[in-house]
Amino acid sequence: GAVVSQHPSWVICKSGTSVKIECRSLDFQATTMFWYRQFPKQSLMLMATSNEGSKATYEQGVEKDKFLINHASLTLSTLTVTSAHPEDSSFYICSALILQGTQETQYFGPGTRLLVL
Amino acid sequence: AQKVTQAQTEISVVEKEDVTLDCVYETRDTTYYLFWYKQPPSGELVFLIRRNSFDEQNEISGRYSWNFQKSTSSFNFTITASQVVDSAVYFCALSESTDSWGKLQFGAGTQVVVTP
């Protein structure tokens, strides 16, 4: 079964509104989660690294005030797209780094499609 | 600078043909991981393989096989006897030891189209 879930799977919103996307690790604790963005026909680009209990680390060019990341627990990270605009329309994918035994394994969520009108 | 290069944008084959996807990477780290993921039209990434930099053995899993050559910094992926269900975008990715292991740098992807 799925190890990482995302909610919602798709969302349509009006320009100027904020949208929250949840990423949950199911049955496992994930100290580190990652948020990626994928524009149509393009590759995945890492947006930020989210560590439980601390501030997220953003990649160069990603506005931290626009993409708010909260990792309040070992099983939940949220990405809030604030004041969304049409150019923020994209496929947002989270992943969780999960320690299984002595090995860390990364699991990706199913993604969230955001369309900003 | 692009660290993972997938030069093939799209490959079209007829069912049962073999298809090889190229991946060339660039890193100064001696310890790193390489990955291949499949992304069908649904969008969900499907993990195919992870290979660490110290393991150059080629691997075969069913119809899939991988050729890792450090000398040429390549990690190529072959689908043998392709099927229509193999139609998807395939991504090669790199994770370097200087970063968190979960930080993946993806190539541009190769669209594979398998026609009956």
gemmi code that builds the backbone of each chain (N, CA, C; Angstrom):
import gemmi

chains = {
    "A": [
        ("GLY", (0.818, -1.207, 0.000), (0.000, 0.000, 0.000), (0.846, 1.247, 0.000)),
        ("ALA", (0.191, 2.390, -0.160), (0.889, 3.662, -0.227), (1.585, 3.956, 1.096)),
        ("VAL", (2.745, 4.532, 1.003), (3.492, 4.918, 2.190), (3.331, 6.404, 2.455)),
        ("VAL", (3.164, 7.169, 1.384), (3.009, 8.619, 1.490), (1.738, 9.042, 0.763)),
        ("SER", (0.925, 9.820, 1.435), (-0.300, 10.317, 0.809), (-0.248, 11.828, 0.697)),
        ("GLN", (-1.013, 12.350, -0.248), (-1.141, 13.789, -0.404), (-2.616, 14.143, -0.506)),
        ("HIS", (-2.933, 15.303, 0.057), (-4.309, 15.771, -0.013), (-4.328, 17.280, -0.165)),
        ("PRO", (-5.095, 17.797, -1.100), (-5.957, 17.077, -2.036), (-5.160, 16.535, -3.217)),
        ("SER", (-5.779, 15.735, -4.030), (-5.096, 15.213, -5.212), (-5.138, 16.245, -6.340)),
        ("TRP", (-6.180, 17.090, -6.311), (-6.201, 18.195, -7.263), (-7.014, 19.329, -6.668)),
        ("VAL", (-6.682, 20.530, -7.068), (-7.390, 21.691, -6.547), (-7.405, 22.793, -7.592)),
        ("ILE", (-8.542, 23.431, -7.693), (-8.711, 24.589, -8.574), (-9.063, 25.763, -7.682)),
        ("CYS", (-8.356, 26.858, -7.854), (-8.645, 28.015, -7.005), (-8.565, 29.300, -7.815)),
        ("LYS", (-9.092, 30.346, -7.242), (-9.042, 31.659, -7.899), (-7.723, 32.347, -7.578)),
        ("SER", (-7.295, 33.159, -8.484), (-6.072, 33.916, -8.281), (-6.190, 34.773, -7.026)),
        ("GLY", (-5.146, 34.756, -6.228), (-5.138, 35.543, -5.003), (-5.465, 34.770, -3.747)),
        ("THR", (-5.990, 33.592, -3.912), (-6.313, 32.776, -2.736), (-5.116, 31.924, -2.343)),
        ("SER", (-5.182, 31.376, -1.138), (-4.112, 30.502, -0.646), (-4.584, 29.059, -0.648)),
        ("VAL", (-3.679, 28.184, -0.925), (-4.002, 26.760, -1.016), (-3.039, 25.965, -0.149)),
        ("LYS", (-3.581, 25.063, 0.652), (-2.739, 24.220, 1.498), (-2.754, 22.796, 0.981)),
        ("ILE", (-1.568, 22.220, 0.870), (-1.418, 20.827, 0.426), (-0.774, 20.044, 1.557)),
        ("GLU", (-1.365, 18.911, 1.877), (-0.840, 18.085, 2.956), (-0.082, 16.889, 2.402)),
        ("CYS", (0.982, 16.543, 3.105), (1.769, 15.354, 2.773), (1.910, 14.535, 4.053)),
        ("ARG", (1.425, 13.319, 4.008), (1.459, 12.463, 5.194), (2.222, 11.172, 4.922)),
        ("SER", (3.057, 10.802, 5.867), (3.673, 9.485, 5.789), (2.792, 8.547, 6.614)),
        ("LEU", (2.423, 7.456, 6.004), (1.474, 6.524, 6.620), (2.236, 5.413, 7.326)),
        ("ASP", (1.998, 5.246, 8.612), (2.585, 4.153, 9.391), (4.086, 4.287, 9.616)),
        ("PHE", (4.680, 5.363, 9.128), (6.108, 5.550, 9.341), (6.365, 6.991, 9.780)),
        ("GLN", (7.437, 7.164, 10.501), (7.832, 8.510, 10.874), (8.885, 9.005, 9.898)),
        ("ALA", (8.704, 10.227, 9.463), (9.629, 10.811, 8.490), (10.182, 12.105, 9.057)),
        ("THR", (11.442, 12.086, 9.407), (12.031, 13.303, 9.948), (12.265, 14.333, 8.845)),
        ("THR", (12.406, 13.849, 7.644), (12.665, 14.756, 6.531), (11.678, 14.493, 5.399)),
        ("MET", (11.101, 15.554, 4.910), (10.224, 15.485, 3.743), (10.694, 16.521, 2.728)),
        ("PHE", (10.374, 16.257, 1.497), (10.794, 17.149, 0.425), (9.586, 17.544, -0.406)),
        ("TRP", (9.646, 18.749, -0.950), (8.597, 19.222, -1.850), (9.197, 19.525, -3.220)),
        ("TYR", (8.573, 18.920, -4.237), (9.003, 19.119, -5.609), (7.855, 19.765, -6.392)),
        ("ARG", (8.234, 20.412, -7.489), (7.241, 21.008, -8.369), (7.545, 20.557, -9.792)),
        ("GLN", (6.507, 20.261, -10.526), (6.688, 19.814, -11.895), (5.713, 20.549, -12.799)),
        ("PHE", (6.250, 21.380, -13.677), (5.415, 22.042, -14.669), (5.172, 21.063, -15.824)),
        ("PRO", (4.093, 21.295, -16.590), (3.746, 20.365, -17.666), (4.917, 20.110, -18.612)),
        ("LYS", (5.112, 18.874, -18.924), (6.142, 18.435, -19.854), (7.563, 18.739, -19.367)),
        ("GLN", (7.707, 18.999, -18.098), (9.040, 19.300, -17.571), (9.411, 18.321, -16.469)),
        ("SER", (10.616, 18.484, -15.981), (11.110, 17.594, -14.948), (10.670, 18.065, -13.569)),
        ("LEU", (10.987, 17.271, -12.578), (10.712, 17.648, -11.199), (11.844, 18.528, -10.688)),
        ("MET", (11.453, 19.593, -10.010), (12.447, 20.481, -9.425), (12.205, 20.554, -7.924)),
        ("LEU", (13.260, 20.361, -7.161), (13.144, 20.426, -5.715), (12.874, 21.860, -5.291)),
        ("MET", (11.852, 22.028, -4.440), (11.526, 23.357, -3.930), (12.163, 23.586, -2.559)),
        ("ALA", (11.997, 22.577, -1.688), (12.458, 22.781, -0.315), (12.576, 21.456, 0.404)),
        ("THR", (13.383, 21.489, 1.434), (13.559, 20.355, 2.337), (12.909, 20.719, 3.660)),
        ("SER", (12.074, 19.843, 4.136), (11.302, 20.106, 5.337), (11.730, 19.148, 6.441)),
        ("ASN", (12.216, 19.698, 7.534), (12.623, 18.882, 8.673), (11.678, 19.110, 9.834)),
        ("GLU", (11.291, 18.031, 10.473), (10.341, 18.108, 11.577), (10.872, 19.011, 12.686)),
        ("GLY", (10.066, 19.969, 13.071), (10.422, 20.835, 14.175), (11.364, 21.976, 13.856)),
        ("SER", (11.729, 22.131, 12.610), (12.621, 23.242, 12.260), (12.158, 23.898, 10.972)),
        ("LYS", (12.787, 25.014, 10.649), (12.401, 25.733, 9.442), (12.828, 24.969, 8.201)),
        ("ALA", (12.047, 25.130, 7.173), (12.376, 24.466, 5.920), (13.554, 25.147, 5.246)),
        ("THR", (14.276, 24.378, 4.468), (15.380, 24.909, 3.674), (14.933, 24.992, 2.227)),
        ("TYR", (14.955, 26.199, 1.689), (14.438, 26.412, 0.351), (15.563, 26.404, -0.681)),
        ("GLU", (15.246, 25.903, -1.849), (16.211, 25.935, -2.941), (16.264, 27.353, -3.522)),
        ("GLN", (17.367, 27.618, -4.170), (17.561, 28.932, -4.759), (16.443, 29.242, -5.742)),
        ("GLY", (15.913, 30.438, -5.622), (14.862, 30.861, -6.540), (13.456, 30.562, -6.062)),
        ("VAL", (13.316, 29.852, -4.974), (11.991, 29.552, -4.430), (11.680, 30.540, -3.314)),
        ("GLU", (10.564, 31.238, -3.457), (10.213, 32.268, -2.472), (9.619, 31.635, -1.214)),
        ("LYS", (10.312, 31.759, -0.120), (9.845, 31.129, 1.113), (8.587, 31.773, 1.660)),
        ("ASP", (8.371, 33.044, 1.359), (7.168, 33.708, 1.855), (5.953, 33.345, 1.022)),
        ("LYS", (6.192, 32.851, -0.159), (5.079, 32.451, -1.009), (4.722, 30.984, -0.800)),
        ("PHE", (5.725, 30.183, -0.589), (5.512, 28.745, -0.396), (5.871, 28.410, 1.049)),
        ("LEU", (4.861, 28.458, 1.897), (5.075, 28.228, 3.319), (5.039, 26.738, 3.619)),
        ("ILE", (6.062, 26.274, 4.288), (6.158, 24.859, 4.609), (6.185, 24.698, 6.113)),
        ("ASN", (5.346, 23.789, 6.573), (5.279, 23.493, 7.996), (5.398, 21.995, 8.198)),
        ("HIS", (6.299, 21.595, 9.063), (6.506, 20.162, 9.323), (6.336, 19.967, 10.820)),
        ("ALA", (5.092, 20.014, 11.239), (4.797, 20.066, 12.670), (4.918, 18.717, 13.372)),
        ("SER", (4.830, 17.639, 12.615), (4.927, 16.326, 13.246), (5.743, 15.413, 12.355)),
        ("LEU", (6.046, 14.238, 12.878), (6.871, 13.292, 12.131), (6.118, 12.619, 10.994)),
        ("THR", (4.837, 12.904, 10.887), (4.066, 12.271, 9.821), (3.363, 13.270, 8.905)),
        ("LEU", (3.542, 14.544, 9.139), (2.812, 15.528, 8.352), (3.650, 16.744, 8.014)),
        ("SER", (3.676, 17.056, 6.739), (4.256, 18.308, 6.267), (3.220, 18.984, 5.387)),
        ("THR", (3.114, 20.295, 5.491), (2.158, 21.019, 4.658), (2.869, 22.086, 3.837)),
        ("LEU", (2.369, 22.270, 2.644), (2.856, 23.321, 1.750), (1.681, 24.251, 1.478)),
        ("THR", (1.843, 25.510, 1.808), (0.799, 26.486, 1.529), (1.275, 27.444, 0.451)),
        ("VAL", (0.541, 27.467, -0.640), (0.842, 28.413, -1.713), (0.025, 29.665, -1.412)),
        ("THR", (0.687, 30.706, -1.011), (-0.023, 31.924, -0.615), (-0.245, 32.836, -1.816)),
        ("SER", (-1.407, 33.483, -1.825), (-1.755, 34.388, -2.908), (-1.384, 33.781, -4.261)),
        ("ALA", (-1.996, 32.650, -4.524), (-1.655, 31.900, -5.731), (-2.012, 32.667, -6.996)),
        ("HIS", (-1.165, 32.522, -8.003), (-1.407, 33.121, -9.308), (-1.326, 32.043, -10.381)),
        ("PRO", (-1.843, 32.321, -11.559), (-1.845, 31.296, -12.611), (-0.481, 30.664, -12.858)),
        ("GLU", (0.581, 31.395, -12.698), (1.914, 30.817, -12.929), (2.319, 29.807, -11.858)),
        ("ASP", (1.552, 29.740, -10.776), (1.811, 28.735, -9.743), (1.129, 27.409, -10.076)),
        ("SER", (0.334, 27.402, -11.116), (-0.325, 26.165, -11.532), (0.748, 25.136, -11.874)),
        ("SER", (0.666, 24.006, -11.216), (1.725, 23.012, -11.379), (1.308, 21.721, -10.697)),
        ("PHE", (2.167, 20.740, -10.797), (1.988, 19.458, -10.111), (2.972, 19.460, -8.955)),
        ("TYR", (2.456, 19.392, -7.733), (3.299, 19.447, -6.553), (3.392, 18.046, -5.953)),
        ("ILE", (4.624, 17.596, -5.744), (4.864, 16.239, -5.268), (5.721, 16.286, -4.013)),
        ("CYS", (5.307, 15.579, -3.007), (6.129, 15.508, -1.809), (6.782, 14.135, -1.724)),
        ("SER", (7.829, 14.053, -0.952), (8.446, 12.764, -0.681), (8.885, 12.737, 0.773)),
        ("ALA", (8.986, 11.544, 1.305), (9.387, 11.367, 2.692), (10.577, 10.435, 2.757)),
        ("LEU", (11.526, 10.827, 3.592), (12.704, 9.990, 3.813), (12.439, 9.176, 5.068)),
        ("ILE", (12.349, 7.891, 4.898), (11.933, 7.024, 5.997), (13.039, 6.034, 6.313)),
        ("LEU", (13.362, 5.941, 7.601), (14.394, 5.006, 8.028), (13.758, 3.647, 8.249)),
        ("GLN", (14.209, 2.678, 7.477), (13.713, 1.315, 7.635), (14.908, 0.431, 7.948)),
        ("GLY", (14.993, 0.015, 9.198), (16.185, -0.707, 9.628), (17.354, 0.251, 9.663)),
        ("THR", (18.369, -0.062, 8.875), (19.543, 0.818, 8.837), (19.588, 1.638, 7.549)),
        ("GLN", (18.575, 1.499, 6.744), (18.607, 2.160, 5.440), (17.493, 3.185, 5.311)),
        ("GLU", (17.868, 4.318, 4.741), (16.868, 5.342, 4.465), (16.304, 5.117, 3.071)),
        ("THR", (15.001, 5.155, 2.995), (14.326, 4.965, 1.713), (13.412, 6.150, 1.476)),
        ("GLN", (13.376, 6.598, 0.246), (12.535, 7.735, -0.082), (11.268, 7.257, -0.774)),
        ("TYR", (10.150, 7.763, -0.313), (8.864, 7.439, -0.908), (8.204, 8.721, -1.396)),
        ("PHE", (7.665, 8.667, -2.602), (6.982, 9.824, -3.159), (5.476, 9.712, -2.961)),
        ("GLY", (4.862, 10.856, -2.758), (3.416, 10.916, -2.718), (2.855, 10.910, -4.128)),
        ("PRO", (1.551, 10.785, -4.262), (0.919, 10.707, -5.580), (0.820, 12.042, -6.294)),
        ("GLY", (1.129, 13.135, -5.601), (1.109, 14.449, -6.226), (-0.214, 15.174, -6.080)),
        ("THR", (-0.144, 16.483, -6.191), (-1.326, 17.357, -6.141), (-1.275, 18.289, -7.336)),
        ("ARG", (-2.332, 18.263, -8.123), (-2.393, 19.160, -9.285), (-3.104, 20.440, -8.876)),
        ("LEU", (-2.421, 21.546, -9.048), (-2.985, 22.851, -8.698), (-3.225, 23.650, -9.967)),
        ("LEU", (-4.447, 24.134, -10.109), (-4.796, 25.010, -11.223), (-5.325, 26.313, -10.641)),
        ("VAL", (-4.654, 27.387, -10.965), (-5.049, 28.697, -10.474), (-5.665, 29.481, -11.631)),
        ("LEU", (-6.910, 29.886, -11.448), (-7.621, 30.584, -12.521), (-7.478, 32.094, -12.408)),
    ],
    "B": [
        ("ALA", (24.225, 24.221, -13.171), (24.568, 23.348, -14.286), (23.788, 22.046, -14.154)),
        ("GLN", (23.390, 21.536, -15.281), (22.622, 20.292, -15.305), (23.515, 19.163, -14.825)),
        ("LYS", (23.074, 18.466, -13.800), (23.877, 17.373, -13.279), (23.459, 16.026, -13.827)),
        ("VAL", (22.254, 15.964, -14.306), (21.760, 14.717, -14.892), (21.231, 15.038, -16.295)),
        ("THR", (21.786, 14.392, -17.260), (21.407, 14.651, -18.638), (20.749, 13.436, -19.266)),
        ("GLN", (19.544, 13.649, -19.716), (18.846, 12.620, -20.492), (18.640, 13.243, -21.873)),
        ("ALA", (19.499, 12.889, -22.771), (19.524, 13.566, -24.064), (18.326, 13.231, -24.939)),
        ("GLN", (17.728, 12.080, -24.694), (16.603, 11.661, -25.532), (15.314, 12.244, -24.982)),
        ("THR", (14.660, 13.067, -25.753), (13.407, 13.666, -25.311), (12.262, 12.663, -25.440)),
        ("GLU", (12.226, 11.979, -26.563), (11.149, 11.019, -26.798), (11.674, 9.867, -27.648)),
        ("ILE", (11.222, 8.679, -27.278), (11.568, 7.486, -28.058), (10.269, 6.755, -28.379)),
        ("SER", (10.073, 6.471, -29.639), (8.887, 5.719, -30.054), (9.312, 4.365, -30.589)),
        ("VAL", (8.682, 3.331, -30.094), (8.989, 1.970, -30.531), (7.692, 1.219, -30.745)),
        ("VAL", (7.827, 0.135, -31.481), (6.710, -0.772, -31.673), (6.834, -1.864, -30.615)),
        ("GLU", (5.713, -2.319, -30.158), (5.697, -3.362, -29.132), (6.661, -4.489, -29.479)),
        ("LYS", (7.326, -4.985, -28.428), (8.292, -6.085, -28.494), (9.689, -5.625, -28.877)),
        ("GLU", (9.822, -4.390, -29.278), (11.166, -3.878, -29.536), (11.827, -3.536, -28.204)),
        ("ASP", (13.157, -3.553, -28.214), (13.900, -3.124, -27.033), (14.109, -1.616, -27.112)),
        ("VAL", (14.185, -0.996, -25.952), (14.443, 0.442, -25.922), (15.439, 0.751, -24.821)),
        ("THR", (16.430, 1.543, -25.138), (17.454, 1.926, -24.176), (17.405, 3.422, -23.925)),
        ("LEU", (17.332, 3.767, -22.662), (17.288, 5.166, -22.261), (18.639, 5.555, -21.681)),
        ("ASP", (19.177, 6.643, -22.172), (20.494, 7.077, -21.734), (20.408, 8.053, -20.574)),
        ("CYS", (21.381, 7.955, -19.688), (21.478, 8.892, -18.568), (22.959, 9.140, -18.290)),
        ("VAL", (23.338, 10.388, -18.340), (24.710, 10.776, -18.018), (24.642, 11.747, -16.849)),
        ("TYR", (25.495, 11.529, -15.865), (25.436, 12.367, -14.676), (26.780, 13.019, -14.430)),
        ("GLU", (26.737, 14.017, -13.570), (27.957, 14.751, -13.247), (27.985, 15.003, -11.743)),
        ("THR", (29.058, 14.587, -11.095), (29.217, 14.842, -9.672), (30.683, 14.775, -9.296)),
        ("ARG", (31.038, 15.511, -8.251), (32.405, 15.442, -7.734), (32.468, 14.530, -6.517)),
        ("ASP", (31.301, 14.122, -6.036), (31.261, 13.245, -4.874), (31.704, 11.845, -5.263)),
        ("THR", (32.329, 11.162, -4.326), (32.690, 9.764, -4.577), (31.574, 8.840, -4.126)),
        ("THR", (30.722, 9.363, -3.256), (29.581, 8.581, -2.778), (28.296, 9.245, -3.244)),
        ("TYR", (27.507, 8.527, -3.968), (26.255, 9.083, -4.484), (25.323, 7.939, -4.854)),
        ("TYR", (24.084, 8.301, -5.076), (23.082, 7.331, -5.514), (22.518, 7.764, -6.863)),
        ("LEU", (22.181, 6.789, -7.647), (21.502, 7.027, -8.918), (20.171, 6.292, -8.904)),
        ("PHE", (19.193, 6.895, -9.530), (17.842, 6.345, -9.515), (17.240, 6.382, -10.913)),
        ("TRP", (16.263, 5.500, -11.095), (15.357, 5.603, -12.242), (13.936, 5.532, -11.721)),
        ("TYR", (13.111, 6.446, -12.236), (11.690, 6.468, -11.900), (10.879, 6.461, -13.189)),
        ("LYS", (9.705, 5.867, -13.078), (8.748, 5.870, -14.181), (7.583, 6.763, -13.781)),
        ("GLN", (7.132, 7.607, -14.691), (5.980, 8.453, -14.415), (4.935, 8.223, -15.507)),
        ("PRO", (3.937, 7.400, -15.210), (2.853, 7.180, -16.175), (1.971, 8.420, -16.253)),
        ("PRO", (1.009, 8.423, -17.164), (0.136, 9.599, -17.313), (-0.562, 10.036, -16.028)),
        ("SER", (-0.769, 9.132, -15.104), (-1.413, 9.507, -13.838), (-0.570, 10.482, -13.033)),
        ("GLY", (0.731, 10.487, -13.294), (1.617, 11.423, -12.622), (2.380, 10.853, -11.440)),
        ("GLU", (1.900, 9.765, -10.884), (2.564, 9.230, -9.702), (3.883, 8.574, -10.082)),
        ("LEU", (4.925, 8.928, -9.361), (6.245, 8.379, -9.647), (6.331, 6.926, -9.174)),
        ("VAL", (6.874, 6.097, -10.025), (7.069, 4.699, -9.682), (8.566, 4.445, -9.593)),
        ("PHE", (9.008, 4.032, -8.424), (10.428, 3.765, -8.206), (10.828, 2.504, -8.978)),
        ("LEU", (11.952, 2.572, -9.672), (12.431, 1.416, -10.420), (13.708, 0.849, -9.829)),
        ("ILE", (14.679, 1.714, -9.540), (15.940, 1.212, -9.037), (16.715, 2.323, -8.335)),
        ("ARG", (17.513, 1.924, -7.358), (18.499, 2.796, -6.736), (19.838, 2.068, -6.764)),
        ("ARG", (20.845, 2.779, -7.161), (22.169, 2.176, -7.251), (23.155, 3.095, -6.558)),
        ("ASN", (23.994, 2.560, -5.669), (24.993, 3.419, -5.067), (26.272, 3.401, -5.882)),
        ("SER", (27.079, 4.393, -5.671), (28.248, 4.619, -6.527), (29.301, 3.541, -6.396)),
        ("PHE", (29.222, 2.737, -5.355), (30.237, 1.702, -5.174), (29.825, 0.365, -5.778)),
        ("ASP", (28.637, 0.317, -6.287), (28.148, -0.933, -6.843), (27.968, -0.781, -8.344)),
        ("GLU", (28.946, -1.238, -9.101), (28.892, -1.089, -10.546), (28.320, -2.298, -11.250)),
        ("GLN", (27.855, -3.235, -10.481), (27.267, -4.414, -11.118), (26.019, -4.029, -11.883)),
        ("ASN", (25.898, -4.568, -13.058), (24.672, -4.365, -13.815), (23.554, -5.155, -13.159)),
        ("GLU", (22.351, -4.698, -13.359), (21.224, -5.359, -12.708), (20.127, -5.633, -13.710)),
        ("ILE", (19.483, -6.757, -13.491), (18.344, -7.143, -14.337), (17.165, -7.446, -13.429)),
        ("SER", (16.029, -6.897, -13.802), (14.803, -7.187, -13.059), (13.696, -7.384, -14.075)),
        ("GLY", (13.401, -8.623, -14.352), (12.392, -8.914, -15.358), (12.813, -8.407, -16.719)),
        ("ARG", (11.997, -7.540, -17.296), (12.324, -6.981, -18.617), (13.213, -5.745, -18.521)),
        ("TYR", (13.506, -5.323, -17.315), (14.318, -4.131, -17.111), (15.764, -4.511, -16.821)),
        ("SER", (16.675, -3.725, -17.335), (18.077, -3.919, -16.995), (18.770, -2.560, -16.977)),
        ("TRP", (19.818, -2.497, -16.172), (20.532, -1.241, -16.011), (22.027, -1.477, -16.187)),
        ("ASN", (22.658, -0.532, -16.848), (24.090, -0.589, -17.102), (24.735, 0.641, -16.475)),
        ("PHE", (25.482, 0.408, -15.398), (26.124, 1.501, -14.672), (27.609, 1.493, -15.018)),
        ("GLN", (28.104, 2.567, -15.574), (29.516, 2.663, -15.909), (30.074, 3.977, -15.362)),
        ("LYS", (30.841, 3.869, -14.295), (31.422, 5.063, -13.687), (32.426, 5.725, -14.613)),
        ("SER", (33.099, 4.935, -15.419), (34.130, 5.494, -16.301), (33.551, 6.522, -17.274)),
        ("THR", (32.300, 6.324, -17.638), (31.652, 7.266, -18.557), (30.534, 8.040, -17.875)),
        ("SER", (30.418, 7.875, -16.555), (29.367, 8.555, -15.779), (27.996, 8.329, -16.415)),
        ("SER", (27.726, 7.093, -16.692), (26.442, 6.789, -17.316), (25.700, 5.709, -16.541)),
        ("PHE", (24.414, 5.789, -16.602), (23.550, 4.810, -15.921), (22.352, 4.592, -16.838)),
        ("ASN", (22.557, 3.740, -17.822), (21.546, 3.539, -18.852), (20.551, 2.450, -18.487)),
        ("PHE", (19.376, 2.573, -19.027), (18.242, 1.718, -18.670), (17.662, 1.113, -19.946)),
        ("THR", (17.510, -0.189, -19.940), (16.962, -0.877, -21.115), (15.686, -1.626, -20.756)),
        ("ILE", (14.694, -1.433, -21.579), (13.458, -2.214, -21.471), (13.475, -3.212, -22.621)),
        ("THR", (13.429, -4.451, -22.269), (13.454, -5.517, -23.281), (12.028, -5.920, -23.638)),
        ("ALA", (11.810, -6.170, -24.904), (10.483, -6.609, -25.367), (9.409, -5.673, -24.838)),
        ("SER", (9.474, -4.441, -25.242), (8.587, -3.402, -24.704), (7.113, -3.749, -24.891)),
        ("GLN", (6.320, -3.209, -23.978), (4.877, -3.396, -24.014), (4.214, -2.027, -23.956)),
        ("VAL", (2.959, -1.979, -24.354), (2.224, -0.706, -24.362), (2.193, -0.085, -22.967)),
        ("VAL", (2.143, -0.917, -21.956), (2.096, -0.415, -20.565), (3.393, 0.254, -20.154)),
        ("ASP", (4.433, 0.087, -20.955), (5.699, 0.762, -20.654), (5.675, 2.222, -21.080)),
        ("SER", (4.666, 2.616, -21.790), (4.563, 4.017, -22.232), (4.469, 4.928, -21.012)),
        ("ALA", (5.427, 5.825, -20.905), (5.508, 6.705, -19.734), (6.697, 7.627, -19.937)),
        ("VAL", (6.865, 8.528, -18.984), (8.085, 9.332, -18.942), (9.008, 8.698, -17.916)),
        ("TYR", (10.252, 8.532, -18.272), (11.224, 7.911, -17.388), (12.263, 8.952, -16.985)),
        ("PHE", (12.479, 9.038, -15.679), (13.428, 10.004, -15.147), (14.609, 9.295, -14.507)),
        ("CYS", (15.781, 9.813, -14.788), (16.995, 9.420, -14.105), (17.270, 10.505, -13.063)),
        ("ALA", (17.777, 10.133, -11.902), (18.018, 11.127, -10.859), (19.285, 10.793, -10.084)),
        ("LEU", (19.846, 11.838, -9.485), (21.097, 11.726, -8.737), (20.905, 12.289, -7.334)),
        ("SER", (21.465, 11.605, -6.358), (21.492, 12.105, -4.992), (22.932, 12.071, -4.521)),
        ("GLU", (23.439, 13.226, -4.098), (24.844, 13.322, -3.732), (25.050, 13.294, -2.230)),
        ("SER", (26.196, 12.827, -1.799), (26.461, 12.680, -0.366), (26.582, 14.020, 0.336)),
        ("THR", (26.902, 15.064, -0.406), (27.036, 16.382, 0.211), (25.675, 16.979, 0.536)),
        ("ASP", (24.629, 16.389, -0.017), (23.263, 16.822, 0.284), (22.587, 15.766, 1.131)),
        ("SER", (21.410, 16.073, 1.580), (20.600, 15.018, 2.185), (20.322, 13.962, 1.126)),
        ("TRP", (20.307, 12.711, 1.534), (20.095, 11.641, 0.584), (18.765, 11.753, -0.146)),
        ("GLY", (17.844, 12.447, 0.464), (16.539, 12.548, -0.175), (16.456, 13.615, -1.241)),
        ("LYS", (17.469, 14.476, -1.352), (17.431, 15.544, -2.353), (17.828, 14.965, -3.705)),
        ("LEU", (16.862, 14.833, -4.554), (17.129, 14.260, -5.866), (17.212, 15.351, -6.933)),
        ("GLN", (18.177, 15.166, -7.803), (18.299, 16.047, -8.954), (17.895, 15.222, -10.158)),
        ("PHE", (16.822, 15.609, -10.772), (16.252, 14.827, -11.855), (16.754, 15.289, -13.216)),
        ("GLY", (16.834, 14.332, -14.115), (17.067, 14.675, -15.508), (15.769, 15.185, -16.113)),
        ("ALA", (15.856, 15.575, -17.361), (14.695, 16.162, -18.025), (13.622, 15.137, -18.357)),
        ("GLY", (14.000, 13.881, -18.309), (13.026, 12.835, -18.604), (13.019, 12.437, -20.066)),
        ("THR", (12.668, 11.182, -20.300), (12.517, 10.665, -21.657), (11.129, 10.072, -21.790)),
        ("GLN", (10.377, 10.570, -22.741), (9.042, 10.044, -23.002), (9.178, 8.803, -23.875)),
        ("VAL", (8.673, 7.689, -23.389), (8.676, 6.452, -24.167), (7.257, 6.178, -24.647)),
        ("VAL", (7.124, 5.996, -25.935), (5.825, 5.694, -26.525), (5.929, 4.325, -27.180)),
        ("VAL", (5.145, 3.402, -26.698), (5.135, 2.052, -27.265), (3.807, 1.837, -27.966)),
        ("THR", (3.875, 1.581, -29.244), (2.644, 1.380, -30.007), (2.453, -0.096, -30.318)),
        ("PRO", (1.200, -0.521, -30.390), (0.936, -1.941, -30.630), (1.395, -2.375, -32.018)),
    ],
}
model = gemmi.Model(1)
for chain_id, residues in chains.items():
    chain = gemmi.Chain(chain_id)
    for i, (resn, *xyz) in enumerate(residues, 1):
        res = gemmi.Residue()
        res.name, res.seqid = resn, gemmi.SeqId(i, " ")
        for name, pos in zip(("N", "CA", "C"), xyz):
            atom = gemmi.Atom()
            atom.name, atom.element = name, gemmi.Element(name[0])
            atom.pos, atom.b_iso = gemmi.Position(*pos), 0.0
            res.add_atom(atom)
        chain.add_residue(res)
    model.add_chain(chain)
structure = gemmi.Structure()
structure.add_model(model)
structure.setup_entities()
